[in-house]
Amino acid sequence: MTERFLPLFEVTRGNIVESIHFGAIAITDSQGKLLYSYGDPQVVAFLRSSAKPFQALPFVERGGVEHFGFTPRELALSCSSHETAQIHLDAVRALQAKVGIQESDLQCGPHLPGDPEMLKYVIIHNITPTANFNNCSGKHTAMLAHAKMRGLPLETYLERGHPVQQDILTTFAEMCGMERDQVELGTDGCSAPNFAVPLLNAALGFARLCDPVSLPQARAAACRKITAAMTSHSEMVSGFGEFDCELMKVGNGKILTKRGAEGFQAVGLLPGALGPGSRGMGIAFKVSDGDAGRMGEDLQTRNRVRPAVTLEILRQLGVLNDSQLKHLAEFGPTLPITNHREIVVGESRPAFKLQ
């Protein structure tokens, strides 16, 4: 393993470190100054679903919220990787009716729900998931709303040359302090274009999203609408009991977080998160092995690395107090490892110190 990725998280058995996850971290302010790092902050990684707030940003900036009458809860859903709980299915169907589109217009494809109760219901009743079950269905509904508002074709809304996708790329690059042609492009699991940039630039994007004082007035207002919606309705961004949701609820409107696939995590700290007068910050990190989720006996899928590492970063920065850390203790930072008889056989723990 090169020095680009350093030991980030380890799992022990007895007195032996049995497994090590490697990664890299970048933390910046909204002016792009690198405040802290671990490993190489220039590591280029796809944001995957962590890009969703930026994919909604040009729609909000152009007045889409007011045009269609999106509520903050619906805007949060537009930035979500929801778990396909019943509240999410109901909300995305209602939003599509409001916009005037059909579920069949979505080109994200279906997958099984992440919500345990809905997963059991689908299996018991032999239901075939449809596009709204995709955890990106809120994002795709917002992209279609963006196209419809501007009188653009709906059938090609995911093509890279479509004006909606071009608008998203331009906005994302600007937020991350880059030129459009510096952003590496790929195709996400939901078939939408996705972006790979250095961790440093991804962190800058989240710092600006959460502390947009240097941005033009319209964009700054759009950023504030998105962060307020996501932090106020975090159950729509992921789901009750899921890490992103619970961290934002504990953060009391000062912490925004958005997970991405294959080991990416982004966090934005709003002004005041570190105390009165503190400026906003952005955090981005990548777990090099992808941090694959594991389904437990309760049918809940969890990632063992990213939640614990996020909590350890916030602990080292002094963002979370003892009471907040206690509320989130089921996610780490340090957790016991038990076997099938619930005997403690080791522990999982962060293995880094911010520099």
N, C-alpha and C positions, 0 to 999 in steps of 0.2 A: 504494500500500500504506500503510495507516495505521500509527501507532506501536504499535498492539497487537501486530503482528508486525514483527520487525526482521530484517535480513539475518543468516542463521544459518550458511549454508554456500554456498560458491561453487566454480565449476568454470571453469578457465582454458583457453585455447588460445593458445599463444604468449605474448605479453605482455598479452593481453586477457582480462578476466573475461567469459566467454561466457554463463554461467547463474548465477542466484542463487536459492537457496531461502530463504524467510522462515520465522520461527517464534518461539515464546515458551517460556520456561523458568521454573519455580518450584521452589525448594528450601526445605524447612522442617524443623524438628525435630518431635519427637512431641508437643509442646505447641502446635503450630500457629504458632510464630514463623517468619516469613519470613526466611531466612538469606541467600539469594542469589536473584537473578532476572535475566531478560533479556527485554525486551519486556514485555508486560502479564501479570502472574501471575494476573489475574482472567479471562483468556480462558476461555470455556466450551467444552469439547470432549468428545466421546464417548470413553470409555476403550477401547471395543471389547474386544479380548481381554485388555487389561491389567486388566480387571475380574475375571478368572477366579479369582484367589485369594479375593476377597471373595464370589464366588458359591458357593465351596466352604465358606466359613467357618461359616455357621450349621449346616450338616450336621456339620462336625467338632465344633463347640461343643456340639451336642446328643448327642454320643457316637456318631456314625455310624461312625467309624473302628473303634471297639471292637465295635460291634453287628455289623458285617459282616466284621471282621477284615482291614480294608485294611492292606496293607503300606505303608511310606513310599514305595516306588516307585509303587504304585497311587494313593496320594494325590497324588503329583507329576503323574501322568497326568490326574488329575481337575482340575488347574489348568493344563492344557497347551494349546498350539497345536502339536500334534505334526505331524511331517512325513509320516506314514503310511508309515514304514519298517516292515519286517516285525516288528521288536520292538514297535512301537506297535500294530499289528493284533493280534498275539498277546496283548499285555497287555490290550487293551480287551475282547477276546473272553473271556479268562480272568476279568476283573473282572465282566463281565455274568453269567457262569456262577455266580460267587460270590454275586452279589446276587440271582440268580434272575429275571433279565429277558432279553428277546430283543433282538437287533439291530433287529427290526421295531418295537420300542417307541420307538426314537429318532426324534425329529421334526426333526433337524438338516439333513436332505437330504445328498446325496453331492457330492463333487467330486474332481477328479484329485489324485493324491498329489503332495506337494512333494518327496519323496525321489526323487532321480534314478534309482536302481536300480529302485525300485518303479514309477516312471512308465514306464520302458522296458518292464518286465515287463507292465504293464497294456496298453500299446500293442501289443506283440508278440503277446500272447495274446488280444487283443480282449476284455479284461475290462471289464465295466460296473461302475464303482465303486458301492458301497452306502454306507449311512449310517456305518459304521465307518471309512470312508476320510476322512470329514470331520475336519478337524483339531480340531474341538470335540467329538468323540465321547466323549472322556474326561469332559468337563464334563457332557454330557448324561447319561451313565451315572451320574454322581454325583448329579445332580438327581433322576433316577428312583429311585436308592437312597434319597435323602432322603425322597421321597414314599412309597416302600414301607415304610420304617422307621416312618413315622407313620401308616400305614394310609390314605393319601390317594390320590385317583384318579391313575392313571398317564396316562390318555388326555388330560388337560387340563393336564399339568405345566408347559407353557410359557405358559399364559394369565396375564395380569398379576394377575388376582384369585385365582389359585391360592395356597394357604397357603405353598407353597415359595417362590414368587416374591415374595410379600409379606414373608416372613421375610428373603429376600436383600436386598430394598430397604431394609428397616428396618436391617439390619446394616450395609449399605454406607453409608447416610446417617449412622449413628452413628460409623462409623470415620472418615468424612470431616468430622465436625463440623458436620453440616447437619441440617435437618428433612427429613422424607420429601418434603414437597411442594415443596421447593427443588430437588430432583433432577429434571432434565429426562429424560424417558423416550423411547426409540426402540426399534426392532427390529433386532437384529444380523443378520449374514449367515447365521447358523445358526438364525434365527427366535426366539432367546431374547431377553427384554427386555434392554436395555442402557442405560447411564447416562451423562449429560453433566453435568459439574460444572466449576467453575473449576479451573485447574491448581493453584492454591494448595491447594484442598481435596483434590484427587487426591494431591498430594504428601504431605499430612497423613495420608491413609489409608495410604499405603505406609510412612510413618515410624512410625505406630502398629502396623502389621502387623509391622514389624521390631524395634520397641522398645516392647513393650506394657506397660511398667511401670505406667502409669496406668489400665489397663483392669481390669475385674473378673476375678477369678481364672480362671473357666472360659474366658472369651474370650481372656485372655492365654495360657493353655495351648494353646488351639486355634491361635492365631497362631503360636506356637513350633513346633507340629507341622507346620504348612503351610510355614513358612520352612525348617525343617530338611529336610523332604521335597524341596522344590524345589531347594535348594542342593546336596543330597547326590545327587540323581538328575536332574540338569539335562538329561540326554539324553532323558528322558521329557517334559520341559517343551517342548522343541522338537525337537532332533535333533543327532546328532554333526556337528560342523562348522558349525552354525548359530550366529549371534552370541550369542543369549541363553544357549545351552548352554555355549559356550566361555568367556564372561565369568564365568558362575557357577563354572565349574571353576577358573578362574584366581583367583577371589575367595576360595577356601578357606573357604567357609561364611559370609563376611562381606558378600557382595554378592548381592542378589536382583534379578533383572530380568525384565520381562515386556513383550513387544512387543504393540502393538495395531494394527489396520488404520488406514488413512488417516493415517499419519504420527504416531501416538501412541506414546510410549515412557514407561515408568515404571521407576524403580529404587529399591530400598530398601537403605540401608546399616545393617547390624546394629551394635550396640554394639561398639566396638573396631576398627571398619573404618578409622578415622583414627588409630589408636594406642590404647594402654592408657588406659581411662577415658573414651574418647570416646562420646558418646551416638549413638543411631540418627538417621538422617535419611531423608527421602523426596524423590525427584526426579521431576518430571513435565514433559514437554515435548511440544509439538505442532508438526509441520512443516505449514505452512499449505497446501501444494499436495498433501499426501497421501503424498509420497515413494513413488511407485509402484515396485514391484519390477521388476527386469530379469533375464531368463533368459540365462545365458551359454551358451557352446558345450558346457559340461559338464552342461547341463540344470539347473544350480543357480540358483535365483532369489535375488537379493540386493537389498537396499536400500542405496543409496549414502550416504544422509544420516544416518539414525538411529544406526547403529553408530558411525560416525565422530564424531557429535556427542556420543553417550554417552561415548565414550572421552575426548573433549576435556573434557567436564564433570568426569569423574573425575580427569583429569590436572590440571586447574586446582584442584580441591579437594585434591589430594595424596593421593588414595586409592590409586592404582596406582603401583608403583615401576617403574624402568626395565626390569627383567626381565619384569614382567607386561605392560607395554606392548609389549615386543618379541615376546612370545608371541602377542599379539593384533594384530600389525602388519598382517596381511592385511585388517583391517577399518578401518584408519586410525590416527590421525586424518587424516593427510595421505597421499594416495596418488597415484602417477603415472597419467596418462591416456595410454593407448596406442591406436594405430590397428590396423587389421587385419593390418599387417605387424609389429606389436609395436614400432613406433617411438614413443618418448615425445613427445607433442604438447602436453602441459599437465599440470595436476594438479587434484585435488579437495581441498578443505581447509575446516576450520571458519573462520567469520568473525565470532566473537563473543568477548566477554570478560564473565564473570559480574560482576554489580554487587551 
